[in-house]
Each structure stands twice: as structure tokens, then as C-alpha cells.
Amino acid sequence: VAKDLGLELSALRDRGARIVDKGRRQYFSLHEKTGHLVTAERIDREQLCEVANKCVLRCEVIVEGEM
């Protein structure tokens, strides 16, 4: 995420970057030491999407301050 936003890892931390999932569960998080987007827990596609052909999880990256 840091690389995609063109930020140094320290700037990502300083700006309070966080991942926001829509829904009750947080499926993704930012790894503090690398700035990588990682799964926060195991994702069970069959339970989450059931019979849907295309399974999509949406989340937003929130970074405080101007880009």
C-alpha cells in the first residue's frame, strides 16, 4: 500500500493509515512493518459468498492528510 500510494512506510504510519471494511468483520489490515495489505483472518469463500460466481470483498484505505 505504501508503494502504491508513493509514500514511505514511516509516512504511512504517521498519517494514521488504516483499512476499513464494509460490514461487521475486518478481513484486511495493514502490516505495520512492511505496509503490505494482508488478510486479518481466514476468509471462507463458501460461507461469505455462498452461490455467487464472483466473490468480491470491498475495503477502503484511509490516509489522513493531503496526498
HUCORWO-V362122 format. One record per residue. N is the residue number from 1. PHI is phi in degrees with one decimal (999 if undefined). OMEGA is omega in degrees with one decimal (NA if undefined). Layout:
n = {N/N}
phi = {PHI/PHI}
omega = {OMEGA/OMEGA}
This chain:
n = {1/2/3/4/5/6/7/8/9/10/11/12/13/14/15/16/17/18/19/20/21/22/23/24/25/26/27/28/29/30/31/32/33/34/35/36/37/38/39/40/41/42/43/44/45/46/47/48/49/50/51/52/53/54/55/56/57/58/59/60/61/62/63/64/65/66/67}
phi = {999/-58.3/-64.3/-63.2/-88.1/71.7/-116.8/-72.3/-58.0/-64.4/-66.5/-61.8/-67.8/-62.4/-87.4/65.9/-61.6/-153.1/-103.7/-121.3/-95.6/-84.9/120.9/-82.4/-100.9/-99.1/-86.4/-127.7/-150.5/-98.2/-72.3/-61.0/-86.6/-113.3/78.9/-81.8/-81.2/-130.0/-76.4/-83.8/-155.8/-65.7/-108.5/-100.4/-59.0/-62.4/-74.1/-73.9/-110.3/50.1/-98.7/-67.6/-69.4/-114.2/-108.6/-126.6/-110.4/-103.9/-149.2/-122.8/-100.9/-104.3/-128.4/-76.5/90.5/-78.1/-98.7}
omega = {179.4/-179.1/-179.6/179.5/-179.6/-179.3/170.1/-179.4/179.8/178.6/178.2/178.3/-177.6/-178.7/176.5/-179.5/179.1/179.0/178.2/176.3/174.2/-178.2/-175.1/-174.9/173.4/-178.9/-175.9/174.6/175.7/176.1/-173.1/-174.2/-176.7/-175.7/179.8/172.2/-177.3/174.7/-178.7/177.8/179.2/-179.1/179.8/-176.4/-178.7/179.7/-174.5/-172.9/179.8/-172.9/-178.1/177.6/-177.6/-178.0/-176.8/172.8/-178.7/175.2/179.2/173.3/179.4/177.3/-178.9/178.9/-178.7/177.9/NA}
